[in-house]
Amino acid sequence: MSFVGVVDVLRGKPRNPVGPDGRMALADHFRELRARLIRSALVLVVSFLVAIFFYDQLLELVRDPYTQAQTKLLKEGTQSQIVVRDATGGLLLQMKLCGVAALIVSAPYWLYEIWAFIVPGLHPKEKKYTRMFACVAGPLFLGGVALGYYILPKGLEVLISFVPDDTLNLVDFTTYFSFLMRMLLIFGIAMEIPLFVVLLNLAGVVSGKQLGKSRPWIVIGTMVFAAVATPSTDPFSMLMLAIPMLILFALSEVIARTVDRVRGRGNNSTDQWADDEVSPL
């Protein structure tokens, strides 16, 4: 394939006439999708190569929560050591760590490619909701990840403290890395749940009044979720996840009630829908 052909594949321009409303032939849609997937893959490969260059810094970032817990445990007489098993363990760890780092670093680009492919087929109202979701979801997710990274040393300290006295605790690095990623993902997704509540309200599925009536169950459910999701059994880690979620839930209820009041001016409030459902008339 010539250089011009490669550029044409990467651009993914339609070969058939595009309608006035932006409609394209099915083959052109697949051609566009192929181009976006190839561009995303190339950016991912470049990010992976860059991550390999910064492998030592990434390794230190991943190992830091365990190092903090290890230092505190050593003062209490509990010995713990991180190890890499098998001859290929180090190589697999490097590939996995750099792959995850590349996926995260390149996320703004491949998420944009997904967005750019889907948005033309949405209605104006759907576009408005998805823009709001894209603007808010990212910072919330990153905030949850940062919170999980902050409390992880305390969680590791509690978990390793169950090791019997005079026993050396060996932590496999690959297993530890998977555990770290799983916990950060849980914290990140947990911060997104109140945002989905707001979107449901904007879609007319849930009203602010219904959220207020369900508030006790929301508090109980949040506490149960935090207790199950946190990596340790100490109340500190559970509260560090539950409190921000409850604050976000309270904020989402305020937003939902505000939206309902605005819609009530046009007789389209979701609260009004809820009242109509139970009305004897």
Secondary structure as the mmCIF struct_conf table of DSSP 4:
data_model
#
loop_
_struct_conf.conf_type_id
_struct_conf.id
_struct_conf.beg_label_comp_id
_struct_conf.beg_label_asym_id
_struct_conf.beg_label_seq_id
_struct_conf.end_label_comp_id
_struct_conf.end_label_asym_id
_struct_conf.end_label_seq_id
HELX_RH_AL_P HELX_RH_AL_P1 PHE A 3 ARG A 11
TURN_TY1_P TURN_TY1_P1 GLY A 12 GLY A 12
BEND BEND1 ARG A 15 ASN A 16
HELX_LH_PP_P HELX_LH_PP_P1 PRO A 17 GLY A 19
TURN_TY1_P TURN_TY1_P2 PRO A 20 ASP A 21
BEND BEND2 GLY A 22 GLY A 22
HELX_RH_AL_P HELX_RH_AL_P2 LEU A 26 PHE A 53
TURN_TY1_P TURN_TY1_P3 PHE A 54 PHE A 54
HELX_RH_AL_P HELX_RH_AL_P3 TYR A 55 LYS A 75
TURN_TY1_P TURN_TY1_P4 GLU A 76 GLY A 77
STRN STRN1 SER A 80 VAL A 83
BEND BEND3 ASP A 86 ASP A 86
TURN_TY1_P TURN_TY1_P5 ALA A 87 THR A 88
HELX_RH_AL_P HELX_RH_AL_P4 GLY A 89 VAL A 105
TURN_TY1_P TURN_TY1_P6 SER A 106 SER A 106
HELX_RH_AL_P HELX_RH_AL_P5 ALA A 107 ILE A 118
HELX_RH_3T_P HELX_RH_3T_P1 VAL A 119 GLY A 121
BEND BEND4 LEU A 122 LEU A 122
HELX_RH_AL_P HELX_RH_AL_P6 PRO A 124 ILE A 160
TURN_TY1_P TURN_TY1_P7 SER A 161 PHE A 162
BEND BEND5 VAL A 163 VAL A 163
HELX_LH_PP_P HELX_LH_PP_P2 PRO A 164 PRO A 164
TURN_TY1_P TURN_TY1_P8 ASP A 165 ASP A 166
STRN STRN2 ASN A 169 ASP A 172
HELX_RH_AL_P HELX_RH_AL_P7 PHE A 173 ALA A 190
TURN_TY1_P TURN_TY1_P9 MET A 191 GLU A 192
HELX_RH_AL_P HELX_RH_AL_P8 ILE A 193 LEU A 202
TURN_TY1_P TURN_TY1_P10 ALA A 203 GLY A 204
BEND BEND6 VAL A 205 VAL A 206
HELX_RH_AL_P HELX_RH_AL_P9 GLY A 208 LYS A 213
TURN_TY1_P TURN_TY1_P11 SER A 214 SER A 214
HELX_RH_AL_P HELX_RH_AL_P10 ARG A 215 ALA A 229
BEND BEND7 THR A 230 THR A 233
HELX_RH_AL_P HELX_RH_AL_P11 PRO A 235 GLY A 264
TURN_TY1_P TURN_TY1_P12 ARG A 265 ASN A 267
HELX_RH_AL_P HELX_RH_AL_P12 THR A 270 VAL A 278
#
